Amino acid sequence: MQTYFGFSLLENVEKQCAPLTAEEKRLHLRYMAKAYRVMGLRFSENRGELERFARAVEAEQAADTENVAKHSRHIPAHRRNDRRRLDARVVLPMLPEHTRSVFEPLYERVRPGALRRLCAGVLGKLLMPKAIGAPRRAVPAVE
């Protein structure tokens, strides 16, 4: 699962930094592969293999179970604590297509109510006064 998580992270960084050239994507994957292998995790520089693996994991694991709604309620509250906006327009594009189709209908069910959103926002300002700002463009290191 760590390999899947790593590739999912790679894809989301590339989405947020888009548009990336093919060379920037190659260098980003190479950097991530090296970093993950240093940590002892299996990670390939072959994007096609990683993508096939990730889509297979999503096809097998993306399912609506009783635990999904139970645990999903905590994610939006945590996001509010550090003052990051969390709504369907932000979350759903981060999900892979198959996973998005499964979880999109659940969003309104797990979204915190107004009181919880307000409390989490206030706590976030008190507990994390210097939360990280907007993401910066990832620039590959020159070899």
C-alpha positions in Angstrom: 0.0 0.0 0.0 2.9 2.4 0.5 3.8 2.1 -3.1 0.2 2.9 -4.0 0.2 5.8 -1.6 3.5 7.1 -3.1 2.2 7.0 -6.6 -1.1 8.7 -5.6 0.9 11.4 -4.0 3.0 11.8 -7.1 -0.1 12.1 -9.3 -1.6 14.7 -7.0 1.5 16.8 -6.9 1.7 16.7 -10.7 -2.0 17.8 -10.9 -1.4 20.7 -8.6 1.7 21.8 -10.5 0.2 21.3 -13.9 1.1 21.8 -16.6 4.3 19.8 -16.4 6.4 18.9 -19.4 7.1 15.2 -20.1 10.7 15.8 -19.0 9.5 17.4 -15.7 7.2 14.4 -15.1 10.1 12.0 -15.8 12.4 13.8 -13.4 9.7 14.0 -10.7 9.1 10.3 -11.0 12.8 9.6 -10.9 13.2 11.7 -7.8 10.2 10.0 -6.0 11.4 6.6 -7.0 14.9 7.2 -5.6 13.4 8.7 -2.4 11.0 5.8 -1.8 13.7 3.2 -2.5 16.0 4.9 0.0 13.2 4.4 2.5 13.1 0.7 1.6 9.8 0.9 -0.4 9.4 -0.7 -3.8 8.9 2.0 -6.4 9.6 1.9 -10.1 10.7 4.6 -12.5 8.4 3.0 -15.1 5.3 5.2 -15.0 3.2 2.6 -17.0 3.8 -0.2 -14.5 3.0 2.1 -11.5 -0.1 3.4 -13.1 -1.4 -0.1 -13.9 -0.6 -1.2 -10.3 -2.4 1.9 -8.9 -5.5 1.4 -11.0 -5.7 -2.3 -10.0 -5.5 -1.3 -6.3 -8.2 1.3 -6.8 -10.5 -1.2 -8.6 -10.1 -3.7 -5.8 -10.2 -1.3 -2.8 -12.6 1.5 -3.7 -15.8 0.4 -2.1 -18.4 2.0 0.2 -18.4 0.1 3.5 -19.9 0.9 6.9 -16.5 2.1 8.1 -16.1 4.7 5.2 -18.8 7.0 6.5 -17.8 6.5 10.1 -14.1 7.5 9.5 -14.7 9.9 6.6 -16.4 12.3 9.0 -13.1 13.1 10.7 -11.2 14.1 7.5 -13.1 17.3 6.8 -12.9 18.4 10.5 -9.1 17.8 10.4 -8.8 19.9 7.3 -10.7 22.7 8.9 -8.4 22.6 11.9 -5.5 23.8 9.7 -7.7 26.3 7.9 -7.6 24.5 4.5 -10.9 24.6 2.6 -12.5 21.2 2.1 -15.4 20.8 -0.2 -16.2 18.6 -3.1 -14.5 21.0 -5.6 -11.2 20.5 -3.7 -11.4 16.9 -2.7 -12.9 15.1 -5.6 -10.4 16.2 -8.3 -7.6 14.6 -6.1 -9.3 11.2 -6.2 -8.6 8.8 -9.1 -11.5 8.5 -11.5 -12.7 5.1 -10.2 -12.4 6.1 -6.6 -14.1 9.4 -7.3 -17.1 7.7 -8.8 -17.6 5.6 -5.7 -17.1 8.3 -3.1 -18.6 11.4 -4.8 -22.2 10.4 -3.7 -21.0 10.1 -0.1 -19.6 13.6 0.2 -22.8 15.3 1.5 -23.4 12.5 4.0 -20.0 12.9 5.7 -19.6 16.6 5.4 -19.5 18.1 9.0 -22.5 20.3 10.0 -22.2 24.1 10.3 -21.5 24.0 14.1 -18.7 21.5 13.7 -17.2 23.4 10.8 -17.3 26.7 12.8 -15.7 25.1 15.9 -13.0 23.4 13.8 -12.2 26.6 12.1 -11.8 28.5 15.4 -9.7 25.7 16.9 -7.5 25.7 13.8 -6.8 29.4 14.1 -6.0 29.0 17.8 -3.9 25.8 17.6 -2.2 26.4 14.2 -1.7 30.1 13.8 1.0 29.7 11.1 -0.5 27.0 8.9 1.3 26.5 5.6 0.0 28.7 2.8 -0.5 27.9 -0.9 1.5 25.1 -2.5 4.5 26.1 -4.5 5.4 24.7 -7.9 7.7 21.7 -7.7 10.8 22.3 -9.7 13.0 19.2 -10.5 16.6 19.4 -9.5 19.1 19.7 -12.3 21.2 16.5 -12.7 
